[in-house]
Amino acid sequence: MENIKATDWKNAEKPVLTDAFIHKHKQITEPKEISNTFCDFFCTTGEEISRNISRTERLPEEFLQEREIHSIFLNPATETEIFNIVNNLKNKNAVDMMKSATYY
C-alpha cells in the first residue's frame, strides 16, 4: 500500500524522559510516588469536572447537531478485508462493450 510510510525505528528519535516531576510546588523523583501522583490526578480529575456540569433533563441526543442524512461514514478497510471480499464474489459471465462474452 503506497500511502503507508514505513517507519525506520532504528533511526527514530528517542523520546526524552525525565526522572523528576513537580506537583503542587514539590519535586517528585521516586518512581512509585510519581506513578501514584499520576494515578491520583487522573482518578480525581473526571469526578471534579463532573461536579461543574449542571444537571439537565434533556436527552444526550438533543445536544448533538443535526446530522447530514446524505452522507456515509466508513471505517478504513485493510488489504486483507478487500482481498477476502473480492475472493468471495461469485464468478459470472459478462459482456463487454463489443458484446464479447467474458468469464470473470
N, C-alpha and C positions, 0 to 999 in steps of 0.2 A: 504494500500500500504506500503510494508515493507521498501522501500528505502526512505521514507519521515520521517524525525525525527520530533517529537513533541517538541515544544519549551515551556519550563517552564517559562512563563512570570513573574510569581510571584517571582521567584528566579533569574531572569536575572539581570545582572549588569546594573545599571542606567547609562545613558550617562553623561559624565562630561560636564557641561555647564559653560560658562564663562559670566561674565557680563560686560566685557570690551574688546575692540579691539584696536590695534594700527594701524593707517593708515596714511601714509606719516609723520611718526615720531610724531603723535599726538594720545593720548589716547582718545578713544570714549567710553562713558559709558551710554549715553542717548539712550534707545531702539529705538526711532524713528530715531535718527541720524545714529545708527548702520544699521538699515534697509535701509535707504536712501543711505548710503555709499555702501552697497552690491548691491543695485539696480543700482546705477550709474556705479559701476565697471562692472557688468555683461552686462549692456546695451551698454557700450562703448567698451568692450574687443573685441567682434566679429568684429565691424567696424574697429578697429585698426589693427587687424590681417589681415583682408581682404585687407587693403591698402598695405600690404607687399607681397601679392601674385601677381606674374606677370601675365599679360593678355596673353591669348593664343587663337588661332583659332581652336585648337584641340577639338574634342568632348570629353565629360567626359568619355565615354566608352573606349576611346583609352588609358586612364591611368590605366585601370583595367587589371590585369593579365589574361592570358587565363584560362578559367575555364575548369575543368575536365568534359568532357561530359558524362562520365560513372559513375557519382555519383548522388545521390539524397539527398535532404535536407528535412527533415520532422520536423514539429513543434511537441513538446510533446503533446500527447493525454491525455485527462482527463479520469478518470474512467467512468464518465457519457457518454462521447462520445463513448467509446468502448462498453459499455452496450447497447447504442442505436443502434449502427451498428450491433451488434450481434442479437439483438431483431428484426431488420428489415430484416435479412436474411430469404429467403424463406425456408420452410421446404421441404426436399427432401427425396427420398428413396436412400439408398446407399448399396453397397455390400462390406463386409469386406474381409480379406484375405481368409477366409474359405468359401467364396461365400454365406454367410448368409446375408439375406436382413435385413437391419435395417432402422428404420424411425427416422430421426432427424430433 
